[in-house]
């Protein structure tokens, strides 16, 4: 808390007026980052009405986020305190739900259009899992940096696999 107070030019007392604990401050930092990403997702999804284009843009941005060193550090901290505090659970519940609900809403339109009997939120969770293939390697320090071209290729591959898994054949990989 002393280091944070020094960086922002205040005192620990001032910080504790806003946050009752270090854990509460950490959670707020995590949630602020998640809210920014959720806003980015909404903007990405509004750029096109074409599902593959929407998903490709979203997956690309998510892969960039997942593979960013800052994200790895933040997740390591959240995981490290997750066993002794509610921070990990609260971040998962409050910080990651909105972007995935937005994706599920986009998928719901496709499900209704095609008269599919599939849960759109489950579809969104499957897409999430496809996107997180590098996450464990990153957390364990075994991940590698990806170029923009590699990230674009991987995003296209993930979207193609996802679309094929759900029988949405009229798309271009």
N, C-alpha and C positions, 0 to 999 in steps of 0.2 A: 504494500500500500504506500510505503514511503517513496518507492521509485515511481509509482504512478503519479502520486501527488507532485513530485519534483518535475515530472515530464509535463504535466498540465498546468503547472505554476500555482498550485494551491497547497493545502495542508491535508494531512491524514484526517483531521477533524472534519474538514469540509467534505471529504470523500465519504466519511461515515455518516454525514447528514443525509447524503443521497443514497448510500448503500449500507445496509446493516452489517455486511460481511464481505470478505474477499470473494466468497462463492457467489454472492448476489451480483457483485460487480462483474465477475467472469461470465455469469449467465447472461447478463445484459449485453456484454460485448459479443457473445456468441449469437444472441438473438438479433442484435443490430445487423450483424453481417448476414444472417439468414434473411432478414427482411429486405435488405438490399438485393440479394439474389432473387428473392421472390418477385420483387418489382421488375428486375431484369427479365425474368421469365415471362411476366405478363406482357412486357413490351415485345419480346421475341415472338410470342404467340399471336400478337396482333399484326405482325408484319406480313402474314400470308394466311389465306384460307385453305391452302393445300396441305393436307395432313403430313405427307412425307417431308415437305419443305419445313413445316413447323417443327416436326420432330427432329429433323436433321439440325436445324439451327439450335434447338434446345439441347440436344445431346452434345453437340460441339461445345456449347458454352459450359455445360455440366462437366464434360471431360477436362476442359481447361481449368475449371475450378477444382475438381477432384485432384488433378495432378499438380496444382500449385503448391510450392513448399509451405506457404503460409497456411493453407488448408490442412496440410499434414500436421503442422505444429499445433494448430487449434484443436484438431481432433485428438491428438495425443494427450493434450491437457484435459479435454473433456472426458476422455476414457480414463485417465489416471485418477480423476476425482469421482468418477462414476460409481465406484464401489463403496464410497464412504459418504457421498452426498447425493442429492437429487438432481444435480446439474445435468448429468448425461441424459437422464430420463426426461427432464423438463425441456432440454434443448431438442431432443428427438420429437417430443410431443408438440412443442410450441414453435420450433424453428424449422422443422423440415416438412411439416404437413402442408402448408399453403402452396408451395410450388408444385407438389405432387397432386394436390387437389385440383390445381389449375390444369395440369396435364390430363388428369382424369376427366375434367369437364370437356376438354377438347376431344378426348377419346369417346366420351359419352355421345357426342354428336355423330361420330363415325359409327358407333354401335347402333344408334337409332336409325341412321340413314341406311345402313345395310341390314337392319333387322336381325342383328346378332344377339344371342343370349349369353353375353359375357359381362362380368362386372368390370366397369371401366376403371375403378380404383385398383382392382387386382391387376388389370392390364398395366396400369401406371407403375405398380410395384414390380412387375416383371421387367419393365423398361428400366426402372431404377437398378435392379440387380444386374442387368446387362451392362449398365454404365459403370458399375462399381468393380469391374474385374481387376483393376489395378490397385484398388484401395488397400488391401491387406499388404501387398508388396510395398506400397508407399509408407504405410505405418511402420513396417518393420525395417525400413531403410533400404529395401531391395528394389525399389522402383527406379525407373529411368525416365529422363526427360524425353518428351515427345515433341517433334517439330510440328508446326502448324499443319503441314501436309499430312503427316502421320495422324494427327488428331482428326483432320477432316476425313481421311480414309477410314479411320476407326469409327467415327460417327456414322458415316454412310453404311458401313458394314452392320453396325448395331441396329440402325433403322431398318435395313433390309431384313435382317434376322427377325426382328420384332414383327414387321409387316407380314412376313411369310408365316410366322408362328400363329398369327391370328387370321390367316387366310385372306389378307387384303392384298390381292395380286396385282391390281392395276396401279402400280407405282413404278417409278424409275429409281433403281439403286444408285 
